[in-house]
Amino acid sequence: MGTRGWLMLVAAGVLLLLAFDSFYIVNETEKAVLKRFSRIESTDIKPGLYPKVPLIDEVIRVDGRLLTHDVPTQAFLTGEKKLLNVDAFVTWRIADVQRYIVSVGAGSNNSMVMERRARELLDPRVNEALRNQFAARTVQEVVAGRGGELPDEALDPSAVSTGEALDKSEEQLASEEDEEFRKKVQEKGATQALLEDKHDQREKLMNSVAEEVNAATLQDLGIEVVDVRVKQVDWPDEVRGRVFDRMRAERARDASEHRSEGREEAERIRAAADREETETVARAYEEAQKVRGEGDALATGIYARAYSRDEEFFRFYRSLQAYRESFKSPNDILLLEPDSDFFRYLKDSEGGR
């Protein structure tokens, strides 16, 4: 191939490249701006196919989807001056692509570099908002979502249905500024109302943080903060051991109180059982002695009547019983005088001496 052929081949390649560089495509998941000599010509370009000037115009694309970023764990002080480690994440998206590229790009047209820079700028703003919200709340409000608690009676659904819980918690409910919470207790019961209010309080906390961050980032960075959520709240490592020790001491104290109450109740039950046993045995012994006495009296009466009918026969019968008991074993030995009254019926059936 000659020189002319090579020149024509190069010219065709250049024309082909220029033709390919004369159009650009914006996908549905992207947001784009068109720059010409470092000046933005078109912004927030919709998805589609568009023409541009080759080698002069430049298209900068960024991710237009909803993005999630884990904020590094930070330590915040609560209203009680207690330190907590807070692990949170933020959900955001690019609302103003032109402001985003100008503020975050810092001369770079790489979308990954700009996204990393945006996350670095988001972190201090989110931490500042979380610090402000945590400083205005106690640990109970941060963790449980509510500062106060209803009494145990108010958590009984049967009591709530009859209105008893409302009467018992009247003083506490009177101190609540949230009228909607009292309405929830009346309509849905204290347990359901407390759970919903806990969710509402935490939702208000997160919404306050998101609104505070969004107000700063939307104006400065063109970023819309959709939501900020706390994943975990924990004690710092340096105080966690002391907190756990205190919790163990409290649980041990509660367990000791329960055991002492149990022992006291057990002693009371044993004393009542012993008293009942003694009384039952005494009544049974009294009844047995009464029955035995009545039986002895009846037997004595029978013996007396039999003896009065034939005294001699009675004496003979009793002597035979004595002989039977005395001579029932071959090894028994009796040392008696021959003329003893014991043998009177053995010598004479009449019992003569």
C-alpha positions in Angstrom: 0.0 0.0 0.0 1.3 3.4 -1.0 1.6 6.6 0.9 -1.7 7.8 -0.5 -3.4 4.7 0.7 -2.1 5.1 4.2 -3.2 8.8 4.3 -6.7 7.8 3.2 -6.8 5.1 5.9 -5.7 7.5 8.6 -8.2 10.1 7.4 -11.0 7.6 7.5 -10.0 6.6 11.0 -10.1 10.2 12.1 -13.4 10.8 10.6 -14.8 7.7 12.2 -13.5 8.8 15.6 -15.0 12.2 15.1 -18.3 10.6 14.1 -18.3 8.5 17.3 -17.4 11.6 19.4 -20.3 13.6 17.9 -22.9 11.8 20.1 -23.2 10.8 23.7 -25.7 8.7 25.7 -27.1 9.3 29.1 -28.4 6.2 30.9 -31.5 6.1 33.2 -29.3 5.8 36.3 -27.1 8.7 35.4 -27.2 12.5 35.6 -25.0 14.5 33.2 -23.8 17.9 32.3 -22.2 19.2 29.0 -19.1 21.3 29.3 -17.4 23.4 26.5 -14.0 24.8 27.3 -14.6 24.4 31.0 -17.9 26.2 30.8 -21.1 24.2 31.5 -23.5 24.5 28.5 -26.2 22.0 29.5 -27.1 20.7 32.9 -29.3 18.0 34.3 -29.5 16.3 31.0 -32.3 13.7 30.7 -31.6 10.1 29.6 -31.2 9.7 25.9 -29.0 10.2 22.8 -27.6 13.7 22.2 -25.2 15.3 19.7 -22.1 17.3 20.7 -19.1 19.0 19.2 -16.2 16.5 18.9 -13.0 17.2 20.8 -14.5 20.4 22.3 -17.5 19.3 24.3 -17.1 17.1 27.3 -19.8 15.1 29.1 -19.5 14.5 32.8 -21.7 11.8 34.2 -22.6 11.1 37.8 -24.6 8.4 39.6 -28.2 9.7 39.8 -29.5 6.8 42.0 -30.1 6.8 45.7 -26.8 6.3 47.5 -26.0 5.0 51.0 -22.9 5.9 53.0 -21.8 4.5 56.4 -20.7 7.3 58.6 -17.6 6.4 60.7 -18.4 5.7 64.3 -18.2 8.8 66.5 -18.5 9.5 70.2 -21.2 12.0 71.3 -22.2 13.5 74.6 -25.9 13.2 75.7 -27.8 15.8 77.7 -26.6 13.9 80.9 -22.9 14.4 79.8 -22.6 10.7 79.1 -20.4 9.5 76.2 -21.9 7.2 73.6 -20.5 5.7 70.5 -22.9 6.2 67.6 -22.8 4.2 64.3 -25.0 5.8 61.6 -25.5 5.8 57.9 -26.9 8.4 55.5 -29.0 8.0 52.4 -28.5 10.7 49.8 -28.7 11.6 46.1 -27.6 14.3 43.8 -30.3 17.0 43.5 -28.4 19.7 41.7 -25.8 18.1 39.4 -24.2 21.4 38.3 -23.7 22.6 41.9 -22.5 19.1 42.8 -19.8 19.1 40.1 -18.7 22.6 40.8 -18.5 22.1 44.6 -17.4 18.5 44.9 -15.5 18.0 41.6 -12.5 20.2 42.6 -11.3 20.1 39.0 -11.8 16.4 38.6 -14.3 14.9 36.1 -14.2 11.4 37.5 -17.5 10.4 39.1 -15.9 8.0 41.6 -13.5 10.7 42.8 -16.4 13.1 43.2 -18.5 10.6 45.1 -15.6 9.9 47.5 -15.1 13.6 48.0 -18.9 14.0 48.6 -18.8 11.4 51.3 -15.9 13.2 53.0 -17.9 16.4 53.0 -21.0 14.7 54.3 -19.4 13.0 57.3 -18.7 16.2 59.3 -22.1 17.6 58.6 -23.9 14.4 59.7 -21.8 14.2 62.8 -22.5 17.8 63.7 -26.2 17.2 63.4 -26.1 14.0 65.4 -24.0 15.8 68.1 -26.6 18.6 68.4 -29.5 16.1 68.7 -27.8 13.8 71.1 -26.7 16.8 73.3 -30.4 17.7 73.7 -31.5 14.3 74.8 -30.9 11.8 77.6 -29.6 8.2 77.2 -33.1 6.9 77.8 -34.6 9.1 75.1 -31.8 8.2 72.6 -32.0 4.4 73.2 -35.7 3.9 74.1 -37.1 6.7 72.1 -39.0 8.2 75.0 -38.0 9.8 78.3 -40.9 8.7 80.6 -42.4 5.3 81.2 -46.0 4.3 82.0 -46.6 2.4 85.2 -47.1 -1.4 85.0 -50.8 -1.1 85.4 -51.0 1.0 82.3 -49.4 -1.8 80.3 -52.2 -4.2 81.2 -54.5 -4.4 78.1 -57.4 -5.6 80.2 -57.0 -2.7 82.6 -56.8 -0.2 79.7 -60.0 -1.6 78.1 -61.9 -0.9 81.4 -60.3 2.5 81.8 -58.4 1.5 85.0 -55.0 2.2 83.5 -56.0 5.7 82.5 -57.1 6.5 86.0 -53.9 5.1 87.6 -51.6 7.0 85.2 -53.6 10.2 85.3 -50.8 12.2 87.0 -48.2 11.0 84.5 -50.4 11.6 81.5 -51.2 15.1 82.8 -47.5 15.9 82.7 -47.2 14.9 79.0 -47.2 17.7 76.5 -48.1 15.5 73.7 -51.9 15.3 73.5 -51.8 12.8 70.7 -50.1 10.3 73.0 -53.0 10.4 75.4 -55.5 9.9 72.5 -53.5 6.9 71.4 -53.7 5.4 74.9 -57.5 5.9 75.0 -58.0 4.5 71.5 -55.4 1.7 71.1 -54.3 0.9 74.6 -51.2 1.8 76.6 -48.9 -0.9 75.2 -49.6 -0.2 71.6 -49.6 3.6 72.2 -46.2 3.3 73.9 -44.7 1.3 71.1 -46.0 3.7 68.4 -44.9 6.7 70.4 -41.4 5.2 70.9 -41.2 4.8 67.1 -42.5 8.3 66.5 -40.0 9.8 68.9 -37.1 8.0 67.2 -38.5 9.0 63.8 -38.6 12.6 65.0 -35.0 12.4 66.1 -33.8 11.0 62.7 -35.9 13.4 60.7 -34.5 16.4 62.7 -30.9 15.2 61.9 -31.8 14.6 58.2 -33.4 18.0 57.9 -30.5 19.8 59.5 -27.9 18.1 57.3 -30.1 18.5 54.2 -30.4 22.3 54.8 -26.6 22.6 54.6 -25.7 20.1 51.8 -28.5 21.1 49.4 -27.4 24.7 49.3 -23.6 24.1 49.4 -23.1 20.8 47.6 -26.2 20.2 45.6 -26.8 17.0 47.6 -30.2 16.0 49.0 -30.0 14.0 52.2 -33.0 11.7 52.1 -32.5 10.0 55.5 -30.1 9.6 58.4 -30.4 6.4 60.5 -28.6 5.3 63.6 -27.5 1.6 63.4 -26.1 1.2 66.8 -25.6 3.1 70.0 -23.0 1.7 72.4 -20.9 2.7 75.3 -17.2 3.5 74.6 -14.7 0.8 75.4 -13.2 2.7 78.3 -16.5 3.0 80.1 -18.2 -0.1 78.9 -16.5 -2.3 81.5 -17.7 0.0 84.3 -21.2 0.1 82.9 -21.3 -3.6 82.7 -20.0 -3.9 86.3 -22.6 -1.5 87.5 -25.3 -3.4 85.7 -24.0 -6.7 87.2 -24.1 -5.1 90.6 -27.6 -3.9 90.1 -28.7 -7.3 88.8 -27.0 -9.0 91.8 -28.7 -6.6 94.2 -32.0 -7.3 92.6 -31.3 -11.1 92.7 -30.4 -10.8 96.4 -33.6 -8.9 97.1 -35.6 -11.5 95.3 -33.8 -14.4 97.1 -34.4 -12.8 100.5 -38.0 -12.2 99.7 -38.2 -15.8 98.5 -36.6 -17.1 101.7 -38.9 -14.9 103.8 -41.9 -16.2 101.9 -40.6 -19.8 102.2 -40.2 -19.4 106.0 -43.7 -18.0 106.2 -45.1 -20.9 104.2 -43.2 -23.5 106.3 -44.4 -21.9 109.5 -48.0 -21.9 108.3 -47.5 -25.6 107.2 -46.0 -26.6 110.5 -48.7 -24.8 112.5 -51.3 -26.5 110.3 -49.6 -29.9 110.8 -49.5 -29.4 114.6 -53.1 -28.4 114.7 -54.1 -31.3 112.5 -52.1 -33.9 114.5 -53.6 -32.4 117.8 -57.1 -32.7 116.4 -56.5 -36.2 115.2 -55.0 -37.2 118.6 -57.9 -35.7 120.4 -60.3 -37.5 118.1 -58.4 -40.8 118.5 -58.3 -40.5 122.3 -62.0 -39.7 122.3 -62.8 -42.8 120.1 -60.4 -44.9 122.1 -62.0 -43.8 125.3 -65.5 -44.6 123.9 -64.2 -48.0 122.8 -62.7 -48.7 126.2 -65.9 -47.7 127.9 -67.9 -49.9 125.6 -65.6 -52.8 126.2 -65.6 -52.3 129.9 -69.4 -52.2 129.9 -69.5 -55.5 127.9 -67.0 -57.1 130.3 -69.0 -55.9 133.3 -72.2 -57.2 132.0 -70.6 -60.6 131.1 -68.9 -60.8 134.5 -72.1 -60.0 136.3 -73.9 -62.9 134.6 -71.5 -65.6 135.5 -68.5 -64.5 137.6 -67.0 -68.0 137.8 -67.1 -68.5 134.0 -65.5 -65.1 133.4 -62.6 -65.9 135.7 -62.2 -69.3 134.0 -62.2 -67.7 130.6 -59.6 -65.1 131.6 -57.4 -67.9 133.1 -57.5 -69.8 129.8 -56.4 -66.6 127.9 -53.6 -66.2 130.3 -52.5 -69.9 129.8 -52.6 -69.4 126.0 -50.4 -66.3 126.2 -48.0 -67.8 128.7 -47.4 -71.2 127.1 -47.5 -70.3 123.4 -43.6 -70.6 123.1 -41.8 -73.8 124.0 -38.8 -71.8 125.3 -40.8 -69.9 127.9 -40.0 -70.8 131.5 -42.2 -69.9 134.5 -41.1 -70.1 138.1 -44.2 -70.3 140.2 -45.3 -72.0 143.4 -47.5 -75.1 142.8 -50.3 -73.7 144.9 -50.4 -70.4 143.1 -53.7 -69.0 142.0 -52.3 -69.1 138.4 -52.8 -73.0 138.4 -56.1 -73.2 140.2 -58.1 -74.2 137.1 -55.4 -76.7 136.0 -55.9 -78.6 139.2 -59.7 -78.2 139.5 -62.2 -77.3 136.8 -64.2 -75.7 139.5 -61.4 -73.5 140.4 -61.1 -74.8 143.9 -58.0 -74.3 145.9 
